[in-house]
Amino acid sequence: MADRSDTTLTAEQAANGPAPSGLVAGIKSFAAGHGGAKAVIEYVGKRGARIVLVGADGVWGDQFADDTVVARQACAKAGVTVENEWERELMDQMRPSNDLWRSMARRTMAR
């Protein structure tokens, strides 16, 4: 696992402060609009952490936080359960939109 992974919380990862209220509000809004939600937090290097939200209705979206600690704090304040990894049940619940399928079809892989 990479340092500062979402699944490895160490004593060195002290909270940098409270989670931004806009981030918490965005997570709460998503959860309210989709019958609840679960989250998976992914460390994305210098960018910080990506919070992938999966609604109870299968719709998914994401938010970005400064780091995984802030992401976990924001999810806790929003009342959203954080999964430690991508479990099969959570992935089966996701329902990509037709727009997403179309955008993926237009992309070509560079060799």
Phi and psi in radians as a Rosetta constraint file:
Dihedral C 1 N 2 CA 2 C 2 CIRCULARHARMONIC -1.321 0.35
Dihedral N 2 CA 2 C 2 N 3 CIRCULARHARMONIC 2.699 0.35
Dihedral C 2 N 3 CA 3 C 3 CIRCULARHARMONIC -1.019 0.35
Dihedral N 3 CA 3 C 3 N 4 CIRCULARHARMONIC 2.560 0.35
Dihedral C 3 N 4 CA 4 C 4 CIRCULARHARMONIC 1.117 0.35
Dihedral N 4 CA 4 C 4 N 5 CIRCULARHARMONIC 0.506 0.35
Dihedral C 4 N 5 CA 5 C 5 CIRCULARHARMONIC -1.167 0.35
Dihedral N 5 CA 5 C 5 N 6 CIRCULARHARMONIC 2.671 0.35
Dihedral C 5 N 6 CA 6 C 6 CIRCULARHARMONIC -1.166 0.35
Dihedral N 6 CA 6 C 6 N 7 CIRCULARHARMONIC -0.405 0.35
Dihedral C 6 N 7 CA 7 C 7 CIRCULARHARMONIC -1.589 0.35
Dihedral N 7 CA 7 C 7 N 8 CIRCULARHARMONIC -0.122 0.35
Dihedral C 7 N 8 CA 8 C 8 CIRCULARHARMONIC -2.123 0.35
Dihedral N 8 CA 8 C 8 N 9 CIRCULARHARMONIC 1.765 0.35
Dihedral C 8 N 9 CA 9 C 9 CIRCULARHARMONIC -1.756 0.35
Dihedral N 9 CA 9 C 9 N 10 CIRCULARHARMONIC 2.078 0.35
Dihedral C 9 N 10 CA 10 C 10 CIRCULARHARMONIC -1.997 0.35
Dihedral N 10 CA 10 C 10 N 11 CIRCULARHARMONIC 2.951 0.35
Dihedral C 10 N 11 CA 11 C 11 CIRCULARHARMONIC -1.123 0.35
Dihedral N 11 CA 11 C 11 N 12 CIRCULARHARMONIC -0.420 0.35
Dihedral C 11 N 12 CA 12 C 12 CIRCULARHARMONIC -1.260 0.35
Dihedral N 12 CA 12 C 12 N 13 CIRCULARHARMONIC -0.290 0.35
Dihedral C 12 N 13 CA 13 C 13 CIRCULARHARMONIC -1.592 0.35
Dihedral N 13 CA 13 C 13 N 14 CIRCULARHARMONIC 1.362 0.35
Dihedral C 13 N 14 CA 14 C 14 CIRCULARHARMONIC -1.439 0.35
Dihedral N 14 CA 14 C 14 N 15 CIRCULARHARMONIC 2.593 0.35
Dihedral C 14 N 15 CA 15 C 15 CIRCULARHARMONIC -1.141 0.35
Dihedral N 15 CA 15 C 15 N 16 CIRCULARHARMONIC 2.340 0.35
Dihedral C 15 N 16 CA 16 C 16 CIRCULARHARMONIC -1.448 0.35
Dihedral N 16 CA 16 C 16 N 17 CIRCULARHARMONIC -0.015 0.35
Dihedral C 16 N 17 CA 17 C 17 CIRCULARHARMONIC 2.379 0.35
Dihedral N 17 CA 17 C 17 N 18 CIRCULARHARMONIC -3.129 0.35
Dihedral C 17 N 18 CA 18 C 18 CIRCULARHARMONIC -1.187 0.35
Dihedral N 18 CA 18 C 18 N 19 CIRCULARHARMONIC 2.684 0.35
Dihedral C 18 N 19 CA 19 C 19 CIRCULARHARMONIC -1.168 0.35
Dihedral N 19 CA 19 C 19 N 20 CIRCULARHARMONIC 2.450 0.35
Dihedral C 19 N 20 CA 20 C 20 CIRCULARHARMONIC -1.020 0.35
Dihedral N 20 CA 20 C 20 N 21 CIRCULARHARMONIC 2.392 0.35
Dihedral C 20 N 21 CA 21 C 21 CIRCULARHARMONIC -1.121 0.35
Dihedral N 21 CA 21 C 21 N 22 CIRCULARHARMONIC -0.545 0.35
Dihedral C 21 N 22 CA 22 C 22 CIRCULARHARMONIC -1.142 0.35
Dihedral N 22 CA 22 C 22 N 23 CIRCULARHARMONIC -0.643 0.35
Dihedral C 22 N 23 CA 23 C 23 CIRCULARHARMONIC -1.165 0.35
Dihedral N 23 CA 23 C 23 N 24 CIRCULARHARMONIC -0.805 0.35
Dihedral C 23 N 24 CA 24 C 24 CIRCULARHARMONIC -1.070 0.35
Dihedral N 24 CA 24 C 24 N 25 CIRCULARHARMONIC -0.768 0.35
Dihedral C 24 N 25 CA 25 C 25 CIRCULARHARMONIC -1.094 0.35
Dihedral N 25 CA 25 C 25 N 26 CIRCULARHARMONIC -0.701 0.35
Dihedral C 25 N 26 CA 26 C 26 CIRCULARHARMONIC -1.107 0.35
Dihedral N 26 CA 26 C 26 N 27 CIRCULARHARMONIC -0.709 0.35
Dihedral C 26 N 27 CA 27 C 27 CIRCULARHARMONIC -1.180 0.35
Dihedral N 27 CA 27 C 27 N 28 CIRCULARHARMONIC -0.774 0.35
Dihedral C 27 N 28 CA 28 C 28 CIRCULARHARMONIC -1.056 0.35
Dihedral N 28 CA 28 C 28 N 29 CIRCULARHARMONIC -0.742 0.35
Dihedral C 28 N 29 CA 29 C 29 CIRCULARHARMONIC -1.089 0.35
Dihedral N 29 CA 29 C 29 N 30 CIRCULARHARMONIC -0.769 0.35
Dihedral C 29 N 30 CA 30 C 30 CIRCULARHARMONIC -1.078 0.35
Dihedral N 30 CA 30 C 30 N 31 CIRCULARHARMONIC -0.833 0.35
Dihedral C 30 N 31 CA 31 C 31 CIRCULARHARMONIC -1.072 0.35
Dihedral N 31 CA 31 C 31 N 32 CIRCULARHARMONIC -0.744 0.35
Dihedral C 31 N 32 CA 32 C 32 CIRCULARHARMONIC -1.145 0.35
Dihedral N 32 CA 32 C 32 N 33 CIRCULARHARMONIC -0.632 0.35
Dihedral C 32 N 33 CA 33 C 33 CIRCULARHARMONIC -1.374 0.35
Dihedral N 33 CA 33 C 33 N 34 CIRCULARHARMONIC -0.183 0.35
Dihedral C 33 N 34 CA 34 C 34 CIRCULARHARMONIC -2.256 0.35
Dihedral N 34 CA 34 C 34 N 35 CIRCULARHARMONIC 0.424 0.35
Dihedral C 34 N 35 CA 35 C 35 CIRCULARHARMONIC 1.232 0.35
Dihedral N 35 CA 35 C 35 N 36 CIRCULARHARMONIC 0.535 0.35
Dihedral C 35 N 36 CA 36 C 36 CIRCULARHARMONIC 1.787 0.35
Dihedral N 36 CA 36 C 36 N 37 CIRCULARHARMONIC 2.939 0.35
Dihedral C 36 N 37 CA 37 C 37 CIRCULARHARMONIC -2.757 0.35
Dihedral N 37 CA 37 C 37 N 38 CIRCULARHARMONIC 2.788 0.35
Dihedral C 37 N 38 CA 38 C 38 CIRCULARHARMONIC -2.156 0.35
Dihedral N 38 CA 38 C 38 N 39 CIRCULARHARMONIC 2.749 0.35
Dihedral C 38 N 39 CA 39 C 39 CIRCULARHARMONIC -2.266 0.35
Dihedral N 39 CA 39 C 39 N 40 CIRCULARHARMONIC 2.618 0.35
Dihedral C 39 N 40 CA 40 C 40 CIRCULARHARMONIC -2.195 0.35
Dihedral N 40 CA 40 C 40 N 41 CIRCULARHARMONIC 2.257 0.35
Dihedral C 40 N 41 CA 41 C 41 CIRCULARHARMONIC -1.813 0.35
Dihedral N 41 CA 41 C 41 N 42 CIRCULARHARMONIC 2.224 0.35
Dihedral C 41 N 42 CA 42 C 42 CIRCULARHARMONIC -2.075 0.35
Dihedral N 42 CA 42 C 42 N 43 CIRCULARHARMONIC 2.243 0.35
Dihedral C 42 N 43 CA 43 C 43 CIRCULARHARMONIC -1.325 0.35
Dihedral N 43 CA 43 C 43 N 44 CIRCULARHARMONIC 2.218 0.35
Dihedral C 43 N 44 CA 44 C 44 CIRCULARHARMONIC -2.157 0.35
Dihedral N 44 CA 44 C 44 N 45 CIRCULARHARMONIC 0.688 0.35
Dihedral C 44 N 45 CA 45 C 45 CIRCULARHARMONIC 1.264 0.35
Dihedral N 45 CA 45 C 45 N 46 CIRCULARHARMONIC -2.450 0.35
Dihedral C 45 N 46 CA 46 C 46 CIRCULARHARMONIC -1.069 0.35
Dihedral N 46 CA 46 C 46 N 47 CIRCULARHARMONIC -0.462 0.35
Dihedral C 46 N 47 CA 47 C 47 CIRCULARHARMONIC -1.116 0.35
Dihedral N 47 CA 47 C 47 N 48 CIRCULARHARMONIC -0.530 0.35
Dihedral C 47 N 48 CA 48 C 48 CIRCULARHARMONIC 2.097 0.35
Dihedral N 48 CA 48 C 48 N 49 CIRCULARHARMONIC -2.127 0.35
Dihedral C 48 N 49 CA 49 C 49 CIRCULARHARMONIC -2.397 0.35
Dihedral N 49 CA 49 C 49 N 50 CIRCULARHARMONIC 2.442 0.35
Dihedral C 49 N 50 CA 50 C 50 CIRCULARHARMONIC -1.779 0.35
Dihedral N 50 CA 50 C 50 N 51 CIRCULARHARMONIC 2.232 0.35
Dihedral C 50 N 51 CA 51 C 51 CIRCULARHARMONIC -1.780 0.35
Dihedral N 51 CA 51 C 51 N 52 CIRCULARHARMONIC 1.903 0.35
Dihedral C 51 N 52 CA 52 C 52 CIRCULARHARMONIC -1.633 0.35
Dihedral N 52 CA 52 C 52 N 53 CIRCULARHARMONIC 2.080 0.35
Dihedral C 52 N 53 CA 53 C 53 CIRCULARHARMONIC -1.787 0.35
Dihedral N 53 CA 53 C 53 N 54 CIRCULARHARMONIC 2.294 0.35
Dihedral C 53 N 54 CA 54 C 54 CIRCULARHARMONIC -2.072 0.35
Dihedral N 54 CA 54 C 54 N 55 CIRCULARHARMONIC 2.000 0.35
Dihedral C 54 N 55 CA 55 C 55 CIRCULARHARMONIC -1.298 0.35
Dihedral N 55 CA 55 C 55 N 56 CIRCULARHARMONIC 2.789 0.35
Dihedral C 55 N 56 CA 56 C 56 CIRCULARHARMONIC -1.086 0.35
Dihedral N 56 CA 56 C 56 N 57 CIRCULARHARMONIC -0.404 0.35
Dihedral C 56 N 57 CA 57 C 57 CIRCULARHARMONIC -1.547 0.35
Dihedral N 57 CA 57 C 57 N 58 CIRCULARHARMONIC 0.053 0.35
Dihedral C 57 N 58 CA 58 C 58 CIRCULARHARMONIC 1.658 0.35
Dihedral N 58 CA 58 C 58 N 59 CIRCULARHARMONIC -0.208 0.35
Dihedral C 58 N 59 CA 59 C 59 CIRCULARHARMONIC -1.272 0.35
Dihedral N 59 CA 59 C 59 N 60 CIRCULARHARMONIC 2.511 0.35
Dihedral C 59 N 60 CA 60 C 60 CIRCULARHARMONIC -2.309 0.35
Dihedral N 60 CA 60 C 60 N 61 CIRCULARHARMONIC 2.733 0.35
Dihedral C 60 N 61 CA 61 C 61 CIRCULARHARMONIC -2.723 0.35
Dihedral N 61 CA 61 C 61 N 62 CIRCULARHARMONIC -3.131 0.35
Dihedral C 61 N 62 CA 62 C 62 CIRCULARHARMONIC -2.531 0.35
Dihedral N 62 CA 62 C 62 N 63 CIRCULARHARMONIC 2.829 0.35
Dihedral C 62 N 63 CA 63 C 63 CIRCULARHARMONIC -2.394 0.35
Dihedral N 63 CA 63 C 63 N 64 CIRCULARHARMONIC 2.770 0.35
Dihedral C 63 N 64 CA 64 C 64 CIRCULARHARMONIC -2.086 0.35
Dihedral N 64 CA 64 C 64 N 65 CIRCULARHARMONIC 2.486 0.35
Dihedral C 64 N 65 CA 65 C 65 CIRCULARHARMONIC -2.187 0.35
Dihedral N 65 CA 65 C 65 N 66 CIRCULARHARMONIC 2.873 0.35
Dihedral C 65 N 66 CA 66 C 66 CIRCULARHARMONIC -1.141 0.35
Dihedral N 66 CA 66 C 66 N 67 CIRCULARHARMONIC -0.592 0.35
Dihedral C 66 N 67 CA 67 C 67 CIRCULARHARMONIC -2.783 0.35
Dihedral N 67 CA 67 C 67 N 68 CIRCULARHARMONIC 3.081 0.35
Dihedral C 67 N 68 CA 68 C 68 CIRCULARHARMONIC -1.199 0.35
Dihedral N 68 CA 68 C 68 N 69 CIRCULARHARMONIC -0.521 0.35
Dihedral C 68 N 69 CA 69 C 69 CIRCULARHARMONIC -1.160 0.35
Dihedral N 69 CA 69 C 69 N 70 CIRCULARHARMONIC -0.814 0.35
Dihedral C 69 N 70 CA 70 C 70 CIRCULARHARMONIC -1.094 0.35
Dihedral N 70 CA 70 C 70 N 71 CIRCULARHARMONIC -0.695 0.35
Dihedral C 70 N 71 CA 71 C 71 CIRCULARHARMONIC -1.070 0.35
Dihedral N 71 CA 71 C 71 N 72 CIRCULARHARMONIC -0.783 0.35
Dihedral C 71 N 72 CA 72 C 72 CIRCULARHARMONIC -1.128 0.35
Dihedral N 72 CA 72 C 72 N 73 CIRCULARHARMONIC -0.701 0.35
Dihedral C 72 N 73 CA 73 C 73 CIRCULARHARMONIC -1.092 0.35
Dihedral N 73 CA 73 C 73 N 74 CIRCULARHARMONIC -0.767 0.35
Dihedral C 73 N 74 CA 74 C 74 CIRCULARHARMONIC -1.095 0.35
Dihedral N 74 CA 74 C 74 N 75 CIRCULARHARMONIC -0.743 0.35
Dihedral C 74 N 75 CA 75 C 75 CIRCULARHARMONIC -1.135 0.35
Dihedral N 75 CA 75 C 75 N 76 CIRCULARHARMONIC -0.707 0.35
Dihedral C 75 N 76 CA 76 C 76 CIRCULARHARMONIC -1.102 0.35
Dihedral N 76 CA 76 C 76 N 77 CIRCULARHARMONIC -0.779 0.35
Dihedral C 76 N 77 CA 77 C 77 CIRCULARHARMONIC -1.138 0.35
Dihedral N 77 CA 77 C 77 N 78 CIRCULARHARMONIC -0.565 0.35
Dihedral C 77 N 78 CA 78 C 78 CIRCULARHARMONIC -1.441 0.35
Dihedral N 78 CA 78 C 78 N 79 CIRCULARHARMONIC -0.162 0.35
Dihedral C 78 N 79 CA 79 C 79 CIRCULARHARMONIC 1.357 0.35
Dihedral N 79 CA 79 C 79 N 80 CIRCULARHARMONIC 0.470 0.35
Dihedral C 79 N 80 CA 80 C 80 CIRCULARHARMONIC -1.835 0.35
Dihedral N 80 CA 80 C 80 N 81 CIRCULARHARMONIC 2.285 0.35
Dihedral C 80 N 81 CA 81 C 81 CIRCULARHARMONIC -1.249 0.35
Dihedral N 81 CA 81 C 81 N 82 CIRCULARHARMONIC 2.351 0.35
Dihedral C 81 N 82 CA 82 C 82 CIRCULARHARMONIC -1.789 0.35
Dihedral N 82 CA 82 C 82 N 83 CIRCULARHARMONIC 2.123 0.35
Dihedral C 82 N 83 CA 83 C 83 CIRCULARHARMONIC -1.454 0.35
Dihedral N 83 CA 83 C 83 N 84 CIRCULARHARMONIC 2.552 0.35
Dihedral C 83 N 84 CA 84 C 84 CIRCULARHARMONIC -1.294 0.35
Dihedral N 84 CA 84 C 84 N 85 CIRCULARHARMONIC -0.430 0.35
Dihedral C 84 N 85 CA 85 C 85 CIRCULARHARMONIC -2.814 0.35
Dihedral N 85 CA 85 C 85 N 86 CIRCULARHARMONIC 3.061 0.35
Dihedral C 85 N 86 CA 86 C 86 CIRCULARHARMONIC -1.331 0.35
Dihedral N 86 CA 86 C 86 N 87 CIRCULARHARMONIC 1.744 0.35
Dihedral C 86 N 87 CA 87 C 87 CIRCULARHARMONIC -1.456 0.35
Dihedral N 87 CA 87 C 87 N 88 CIRCULARHARMONIC 2.673 0.35
Dihedral C 87 N 88 CA 88 C 88 CIRCULARHARMONIC -1.003 0.35
Dihedral N 88 CA 88 C 88 N 89 CIRCULARHARMONIC -0.741 0.35
Dihedral C 88 N 89 CA 89 C 89 CIRCULARHARMONIC -1.082 0.35
Dihedral N 89 CA 89 C 89 N 90 CIRCULARHARMONIC -0.684 0.35
Dihedral C 89 N 90 CA 90 C 90 CIRCULARHARMONIC -1.201 0.35
Dihedral N 90 CA 90 C 90 N 91 CIRCULARHARMONIC -0.729 0.35
Dihedral C 90 N 91 CA 91 C 91 CIRCULARHARMONIC -1.162 0.35
Dihedral N 91 CA 91 C 91 N 92 CIRCULARHARMONIC -0.649 0.35
Dihedral C 91 N 92 CA 92 C 92 CIRCULARHARMONIC -1.159 0.35
Dihedral N 92 CA 92 C 92 N 93 CIRCULARHARMONIC -0.482 0.35
Dihedral C 92 N 93 CA 93 C 93 CIRCULARHARMONIC -1.269 0.35
Dihedral N 93 CA 93 C 93 N 94 CIRCULARHARMONIC -0.458 0.35
Dihedral C 93 N 94 CA 94 C 94 CIRCULARHARMONIC -1.207 0.35
Dihedral N 94 CA 94 C 94 N 95 CIRCULARHARMONIC 2.363 0.35
Dihedral C 94 N 95 CA 95 C 95 CIRCULARHARMONIC -2.205 0.35
Dihedral N 95 CA 95 C 95 N 96 CIRCULARHARMONIC 1.683 0.35
Dihedral C 95 N 96 CA 96 C 96 CIRCULARHARMONIC -1.090 0.35
Dihedral N 96 CA 96 C 96 N 97 CIRCULARHARMONIC 2.491 0.35
Dihedral C 96 N 97 CA 97 C 97 CIRCULARHARMONIC -1.304 0.35
Dihedral N 97 CA 97 C 97 N 98 CIRCULARHARMONIC 2.851 0.35
Dihedral C 97 N 98 CA 98 C 98 CIRCULARHARMONIC -1.101 0.35
Dihedral N 98 CA 98 C 98 N 99 CIRCULARHARMONIC -0.601 0.35
Dihedral C 98 N 99 CA 99 C 99 CIRCULARHARMONIC -1.091 0.35
Dihedral N 99 CA 99 C 99 N 100 CIRCULARHARMONIC -0.692 0.35
Dihedral C 99 N 100 CA 100 C 100 CIRCULARHARMONIC -1.138 0.35
Dihedral N 100 CA 100 C 100 N 101 CIRCULARHARMONIC -0.753 0.35
Dihedral C 100 N 101 CA 101 C 101 CIRCULARHARMONIC -1.058 0.35
Dihedral N 101 CA 101 C 101 N 102 CIRCULARHARMONIC -0.725 0.35
Dihedral C 101 N 102 CA 102 C 102 CIRCULARHARMONIC -1.113 0.35
Dihedral N 102 CA 102 C 102 N 103 CIRCULARHARMONIC -0.745 0.35
Dihedral C 102 N 103 CA 103 C 103 CIRCULARHARMONIC -1.173 0.35
Dihedral N 103 CA 103 C 103 N 104 CIRCULARHARMONIC -0.605 0.35
Dihedral C 103 N 104 CA 104 C 104 CIRCULARHARMONIC -1.233 0.35
Dihedral N 104 CA 104 C 104 N 105 CIRCULARHARMONIC -0.578 0.35
Dihedral C 104 N 105 CA 105 C 105 CIRCULARHARMONIC -1.189 0.35
Dihedral N 105 CA 105 C 105 N 106 CIRCULARHARMONIC -0.511 0.35
Dihedral C 105 N 106 CA 106 C 106 CIRCULARHARMONIC -1.341 0.35
Dihedral N 106 CA 106 C 106 N 107 CIRCULARHARMONIC -0.360 0.35
Dihedral C 106 N 107 CA 107 C 107 CIRCULARHARMONIC -1.375 0.35
Dihedral N 107 CA 107 C 107 N 108 CIRCULARHARMONIC 2.488 0.35
Dihedral C 107 N 108 CA 108 C 108 CIRCULARHARMONIC -2.041 0.35
Dihedral N 108 CA 108 C 108 N 109 CIRCULARHARMONIC 2.571 0.35
Dihedral C 108 N 109 CA 109 C 109 CIRCULARHARMONIC -1.464 0.35
Dihedral N 109 CA 109 C 109 N 110 CIRCULARHARMONIC 2.228 0.35
Dihedral C 109 N 110 CA 110 C 110 CIRCULARHARMONIC -1.437 0.35
Dihedral N 110 CA 110 C 110 N 111 CIRCULARHARMONIC 2.483 0.35
